[in-house]
């Protein structure tokens, strides 16, 4: 239980019609009373004068209070709604601190909501995801997580796994009997069904993570193959300068766009070649660095010269573990129709960045690279998720696979039970049933102050 009272400006920085100061903790009401006098009853708004420590009226606005445990944080919570000037709000925050509160850390209100059982950890993370959502689809997915959809599925898996564990551990209690509890076909069937359900949740979680984090794509290739034109066509705007002169792009350009609600960051890079120009050389160094960090590569070459030796040499230098699409650009000049085909070196598309021919194929491939299914009934069930959730589910799957292998090999029940215990621990870390201070600090420090 917390013993101190925290305060923070809960509205965004800058000027606005309304600004909110939020207080939470055991002295939230007492602190607010020192600023605005008596408070209205909980959940009822009241007009009050807001005064500083010297009694000077700073503003007049609305006051709302929420009594523990029925508040966002699970503690007594008060919000002061003033005019949204940054200096005024800062003076109100100073008045709150002078009255006994301290400035809240980033995410501390949500952290207290988690500690007090108002939200589990996945729901608390969804609060930040809802604030950061960059599309309607992301808003809907974050709201589903906040309402507990992801947590309910994780908990259902955990409950079933607990029953399977009880079966396995029960076999230990009756190990001196003639009955082979671990050979029961029903146990094997339940474990297989559980793994199928986990696999389904992993697919949903990977989709939710992609919706939150997006896809980072680097455009690479020789000079003058149309990389900047490709960026402009995807962005639907003249984001990059296009010129017939080789080496026009000398730095890394980033353009953020939405592909059926999926955030995609497209990076245009300098043309890759040997050069004596020091500035262009630095641009090429940055281009290779961007390629190394990308989640996917669009390698562009001129459709009029698809067998260029320089292209083959550059392709050989591309990171082997990064998915790539081979883009045969300028089909408007080569006269060949758009196409998609599979080659020994990867998926190949023929497009025109100038006319837009073949770009429907390119957008489909980008969605495929991201593992993203847009539209339809599936879209109505997606929830937001994070990398740590994907990692935890993968680790859980690994432990259960080990348990199943040991079960089929008739290994001791103790080793099977231990693998299932570790699997359940991974599930518990998603919702925060089992967690560490380091994990909490890492999660909540990324929140905005006042939330």
N, C-alpha and C positions, 0 to 999 in steps of 0.2 A: 504494500500500500504506500502511495506517495504521501509525503508530509508537507511538501512545498507547493506553492501556487504559482502558475506560470501565466504569462501574458504575451500576446503577439498581435501584430497587425495582420488580419486574415485576408485582406483584399490585396489585389496586385499593386505593385509599386507604380507611382505616378499619380496624376490628378484624376479625380472622378467625382461623380455626383454624390456617391456614398462611400464611406470607408468604415470598416468594421474592426473594432478591437475586441479580441477574445480573451477571456480569463477562464482558467480551469484549476481546480484544486480545493482543498478544505477551506481556504480563506477567500475563495472567489467572491462570495456574496459580501463579506466584510470589506474586501478591497474595493469592490464596486460601490458600496455605500459611501466610502470615503470620497469617491469621485462625484457621485450623483445623488447622494442622499438615499432615502428609502427606495426599495425596489418594488416593482409591481409583483403580484403573485406569479408563481412559475408558469411559463408558457403564455403569459399575457404581456403585450407591449405597453410601455408607459413612456410618456414624454418627460424628459428630465434635463436639467442644466448640468453640464459637465465642468467640474472645477479642478484646478491644479492644487498642489499641496498648500499653496498660499491662499486658497479660497477664490482665486480669480476665475471668472467664467470663461472657459475656452470655447464652448459651443453648446448648442441645445440639440438633442436628438433622441432617438428611441433606445430603450433598454429592454432586453429580453433575458430571462433567467430560466435555467433548467436544473431541477434538483436531482442529485444522485439517487439511484443509479440510472435514471431515465434521461440521460444526455448522451451526446456523441462520445465523450471521453469516459462516461461512466462515473464521473465526479460532478460536484456542483460546478455549473458552467454559466457564465454570464457573457453576453455580447452587447457592446455599446455601438450603436449605429450613428456615426457622425457624418459631417460633410467630408468629402474625400480629398482634402488637401494634404500633401505629404508632411508639411510642417505641423499642421494641426494634429494629425494622427501620431506623429512622433512625440508631441507634447502630451497627448493622452497616454501614450506608452510610458513616458517618464513619470506621469502622475500615478499610474498603476504600480510602477516599481517603487516609488516613494511611499505608496500605501501598503507595501508588503509583498508584492509579487516579484518575480524575476523574469527576464526575457526567456522565452521558450527556445529550445533547440529546434532545428528543422525536423518536422515530422513528429514532434513530441506529443501533440494532441492525439494523433492516430496511434502512436506507441502506447499511450495510456489507455486508449480504447481497446487495444489488443490485450494489455496486461489485465484490464478489468473485465475481460470477457465479452465486450460488446462486439468485437470483430475477431475472426481468426486471422492468421498471418496472411493467407492468400487474399482474403477480403480487404485487409488493410493495404496490401500492395495494389489492389484494384482501385482504391481511392486515388492513388497517385496516377495510375494508368488512365483513369477517367479524366483527370485534370489535363494530362499530357496528350490525350487522344487527338489525332490529326485528321480523322475522317468520321463520317457517320457510322461506318461499320465498326470502327475502333471504339466509339462511344457505346454502341450497343453491346459489344463484346465485354467491355470493362464493366458495364452495368450488370451484365449477367454474372460476372465473377463477384461483384460486390453483393449481389443478392444471394450468393452462396452456391451457384450451380457447380462450379469447379470443386469447391470444398465438399459438396454432397457426393460427388462421384468418387473423390478420393476416399471419403469416409466409408462409402459403401464397399470399396475394395478392401479397406483396412478391416472392416467388420467381418467380411468373408474370409480374409486371410487369418484373422484371429480364430475363427472356427476350424480352419484347416490346421492351424498350429495346435489347437486343443486336441485334435484327432492324433496328430503326430506325437505330441507329448503324452497323450493317454497311452500310447503304445509303450512308452517307457515304464509306466506304472504297472503294466501287465506283461512285461517282457519275460517273466518266468512261466507264463502260460503257453499252451500249445497253439493258441490262435495267432496267426500271422496278420496283425492289424494293418501292416503297411502294404500287404498284397491285395487289399480290397479294391476291386475295380471302381467302386464309387469314389474312393479317395483320388485315384488317378484321373478320373473324369472331372471331378471338381477342380483339381489343380489345373487341368488343361483349359477348362472353361474360364477359370480365373485369369489365366495368362491371355486368353483371347480378349477378355474385357479390358485388361491392362493395355494391350496393344491398341485397342480402339481409343482409349483415353490418351495414349501417347500421340496418336495421329491428331486428335483434337487439340492437344496441348501444343504440339509443334506448329499447328496452324495459328493458334492464339498467340504464340510467341512471335511468329512472323508478322502478324497483324500489329503487334506492339512495336517490334524492333525494326521491321521493314527488311529490305534487301539492298545490299550495297553492290553496285555493278560498275566495273571499270571498263571503259572503251579503250582499246589498245590497237596498235598497228603502225604501219609506215606513215610518213607524211603524205598528205594529199590523197588519202583513200576515202575521205568523207566522214571522219570521226566527229568533227564538230557539227556537220550537217545532221548526222545521226542523232546527236544530243538535242539539237534544235527541234527535230521532228518529234522525238519522244516527249520533249517538254512542251511542244506546241507554242514556242516562242523563240525569238532570236537571243538565246542565252549565251552563245559563243560566236566570236567573229569567224566568218568563213571567207577564205581567200584562196586563190590559185597559187599563191606563193608558198612554197614548202616552209615548214617551221613557224607558221603563224601562231599556233598555240605553244606557249612557252611555260605555262604553269598549269596546275591542276584546277579544273573548274568543276564545281559540284552543283547539281541541280536536283532539288527535291520535288518529286511528283507522286501522284496517286494513280495506281493501276487497279481499277475496280475496287477501290478502298484500301488497297495494299500500298503502304508507303515504300517508295523505291528511291534510293539515292543513286543517281547516275553520275559518274565521274569521267569527264573528258580529259585526256592526257596528251602530252606532247608526242609528236610523231617520233617513233623509235628509229634512230639511225646513228651512224658515226658522224660527228661534226666537230669542227674546230672552234665554233662559237661558244664562249664560256657560259653565256646566259642560257643558250639552248641546251648545253650539256647539263646544266643544273635542272632544267625542266625535264630532261629525259631521266635524270636520276630520280626525281620526284615521281615521274610516271611509273618507273619500275617499283618504287615503294608503294604506290597506290595499287598496282596490280597484285603485289604480294599480300596486301591486306584485304582485298576485295573478296566477296562471297561468290561472285561470278564474273566472268570475263566475256566481253563482246570483242572478239578479234576480227577486225575489219580489213578487208583487202579489196582491190579493184576487180570487178567481175570481168573486165577486159583482159586481165593478165592474171588468171587464177593460179598459174603454176610458177609464180616468181620465186626464185631461190631465196631472196631476202625474207619473204613471208615464211617459208619453211624453217629458216634459221631462227626467226623470232618465235615461231610457234614452239620450237624445241626448247626455248628458254622459259616458256610460260610455266607457272607452278603446276605440277602434275596433280595436286590434290584439290585444285580449284576448278569447279565446273566451268565449261566454256561453250560459247556458241560461235560458230564461224560465219561471219556475215560477208557475203559476196555483194558488195554495194555497187551502185551505178548501173543497175540492170536497164535503166532508161537509155543509157548510152551503148551498152552491149547488145541491146535488142532482144535479150533472152527474157522469158517470162519468170515471175516470182516462183520460188519452189522451196520445199523443205525436204531434206533427205539426210539419211544417216550414212556417214563415211567412217573410214578407219580412224580418223582423227577427231570425230565428234559429230554433233548435229550441225548441219550446214543450211543456211538460209540465203536465198537470193532476194535482194530488196533494192529499192531506190529511196534514199533519204530525201531526194529532191521532190519526187512525185508522191511518195508515200506508199508505192506499190510494195506489197509483201509485209507491211508493218502490222497487219492483223496477225500474221504468223509469228512475228517477233514478239508481240505482246503475249500471245499464247505461250510461247516458249519461256518468257520471263516468269509468267505465273507458274508454269510447270517447275522451273528451277527453284522457285520459292516454296513449292509444295502448297500452293494456294488454290483453293477451289472457291470461285466467286459465284454468288447467286444461288438460287434454289433452296431447298429445305435445309441443306447442310449449313448454309450461312446463318440460319435462324438459331442454330445451336452452338455456334462458336463462342468461346469465352476468351478473355485475355489471359495470357500466361507469360512467364519469364524464363530466361535461360536456366535459372536454378531449378525451376520445376521440371524442365525437360531433362536436366542432368539427374535429378533425384529419381524420376520415373525410369530412366535408363539403368541407373544403379539398382533400383528395386527389381527391374526385369532380370538383370544379371544374377542377382541372388536367388530369385525364384527358379531361373534356369538351372543354376547349380543344385538347388534343392531337388528339382525334378530328375536331374541326372543321377544324383545320389540315390534317390528313391528307386529309379529303374535299375541301378546297379546293386540294389539291396545293401547299401552301406548302412552303418549304424544310425538309428533314429536320432541320436544326439546331434550328429552333424547336419542332418536335414532340418531339425528344429532350429539350429543356430542360423542357418541361411535364411529361414523364414523370419526369424526375429530381426535380422539385419534388414530384410526387405521391408518389414513393418516400420522399422525406425526411419527408413527413407521416406515413406509415406507420411509419417508423423511430422517430419521436418517441413513438409509443404504447408501444412495448416498451422504449424507452430505448437502442436501438442508436445513435441520434443524440440528444443531449440537451444541456442547458445547466445550469450551476450554479444559475442562478435558478430553473429549473423544479424541480430536485431540492430546493432549499430550500423552495419553495412546497409541494411534495407532502409531504415528510417532516416538516415543522414541524407538520402537522395531526395527526400520530400521537400516541398517548399515550407518556409516558416509560416506558422499559423495554421498548418494542417497536420 
